[in-house]
Amino acid sequence: MTPDMVNQRWQIEDQQKVRIAEVCTEPSTSAQQKHDKIDQIHADTDRSIAHLIPGKELAAFNKCQADLEQRNPKPAGQKQLGPCGGFIPPDSGSTDVAAAPEHRHNATPANR
């Protein structure tokens, strides 16, 4: 990946964070609607990144990121925050937005 591709990817990811924050602050939107909108934002982001970075390069980058996370795991017991704040409970079977699994860019779209 070229440095320009990396910078553009960061910009796309920053835009994603802004869009998710906007969804989280919509007072008239239900938790399920927020969840659906956030899922759509993630899909749009993944498509934008896939359009920007060729498949082989993106796969290699994602593998490198996954290897880094495996070598440097989060400390045990560290709680993850949901996309709209709040801790993700251990039983993530809930449909509440705060209980949605953490989105990771190092997963390929087929693995979601």
PABAMI-573778 format. One record per residue (C-alpha): residue number from 1; x, y negated, z negated. Coordinates in steps of 0.2 Angstrom, whole numbers, plus 5000, padded with zeros to 4 digits. Each point is the difference from the previous one (the first is absolute). Layout:
BEGIN
{atom NUM,{X,Y,Z}}
...
This chain:
BEGIN
{atom 1,{5000,5000,5000}}
{atom 2,{5006,4983,5004}}
{atom 3,{5001,4986,4987}}
{atom 4,{4986,4991,5009}}
{atom 5,{4989,5016,4999}}
{atom 6,{5003,5001,4981}}
{atom 7,{4996,4982,4998}}
{atom 8,{4984,5001,5010}}
{atom 9,{4995,5016,4990}}
{atom 10,{5002,4990,4984}}
{atom 11,{4989,4986,5007}}
{atom 12,{4987,5013,5004}}
{atom 13,{5001,5007,4983}}
{atom 14,{4999,4983,4992}}
{atom 15,{4985,4996,5010}}
{atom 16,{4992,5017,4994}}
{atom 17,{5003,4995,4982}}
{atom 18,{4992,4983,5003}}
{atom 19,{4985,5008,5008}}
{atom 20,{4998,5013,4986}}
{atom 21,{5001,4986,4987}}
{atom 22,{4986,4990,5010}}
{atom 23,{4989,5016,4999}}
{atom 24,{5003,5003,4982}}
{atom 25,{4994,4982,4996}}
{atom 26,{4984,5001,5009}}
{atom 27,{4987,4999,4986}}
{atom 28,{4985,5006,5011}}
{atom 29,{5008,5016,5006}}
{atom 30,{4997,5017,4992}}
{atom 31,{5014,5011,4994}}
{atom 32,{4997,5012,5015}}
{atom 33,{4999,4986,5013}}
{atom 34,{5017,4994,4993}}
{atom 35,{5007,5017,5001}}
{atom 36,{4994,5002,5018}}
{atom 37,{5007,4983,5005}}
{atom 38,{5017,5004,4992}}
{atom 39,{5000,5017,5009}}
{atom 40,{4997,4990,5017}}
{atom 41,{5014,4988,4995}}
{atom 42,{5012,5014,4998}}
{atom 43,{4995,5008,5016}}
{atom 44,{5002,4983,5009}}
{atom 45,{5017,4998,4992}}
{atom 46,{5006,5018,5005}}
{atom 47,{4994,4997,5018}}
{atom 48,{5010,4983,5001}}
{atom 49,{5016,5008,4993}}
{atom 50,{4998,5015,5012}}
{atom 51,{4998,4988,5014}}
{atom 52,{5015,4990,4995}}
{atom 53,{5012,5014,4996}}
{atom 54,{5003,5015,5012}}
{atom 55,{4994,5017,4992}}
{atom 56,{5017,5008,4998}}
{atom 57,{5007,4985,4992}}
{atom 58,{4985,4998,4988}}
{atom 59,{5001,5019,4996}}
{atom 60,{5018,4998,4995}}
{atom 61,{4997,4985,4990}}
{atom 62,{4986,5008,4991}}
{atom 63,{5010,5015,4996}}
{atom 64,{5014,4989,4993}}
{atom 65,{4988,4991,4989}}
{atom 66,{4993,5016,4994}}
{atom 67,{5017,5007,4996}}
{atom 68,{5004,4984,4990}}
{atom 69,{4984,5002,4990}}
{atom 70,{5004,5018,4996}}
{atom 71,{5018,4995,4994}}
{atom 72,{4993,4986,4990}}
{atom 73,{4983,5005,4993}}
{atom 74,{4990,4989,4989}}
{atom 75,{5002,5003,4982}}
{atom 76,{4989,5013,4992}}
{atom 77,{4984,4992,4993}}
{atom 78,{5001,4984,5010}}
{atom 79,{4982,4996,5005}}
{atom 80,{4996,4995,5018}}
{atom 81,{4989,4985,5003}}
{atom 82,{4985,5001,5013}}
{atom 83,{4999,4988,5015}}
{atom 84,{4989,4988,4990}}
{atom 85,{5009,5002,4983}}
{atom 86,{4996,5011,4986}}
{atom 87,{5009,5017,4996}}
{atom 88,{4996,5015,5011}}
{atom 89,{4994,5013,4987}}
{atom 90,{5007,5018,5000}}
{atom 91,{4984,5006,5007}}
{atom 92,{4999,4991,5017}}
{atom 93,{4984,5009,5006}}
{atom 94,{4991,4984,4997}}
{atom 95,{4994,4989,5015}}
{atom 96,{5004,4984,4990}}
{atom 97,{5012,4989,5010}}
{atom 98,{5012,4999,4985}}
{atom 99,{5001,5019,5000}}
{atom 100,{5005,5001,5019}}
{atom 101,{5017,5008,5003}}
{atom 102,{5015,4989,5003}}
{atom 103,{5003,4996,5018}}
{atom 104,{5017,5004,5006}}
{atom 105,{5007,4995,5017}}
{atom 106,{5012,5014,5000}}
{atom 107,{4986,5013,5003}}
{atom 108,{4997,5003,5018}}
{atom 109,{4982,4996,5006}}
{atom 110,{4997,5019,5003}}
{atom 111,{5004,5004,4982}}
{atom 112,{4986,4989,4992}}
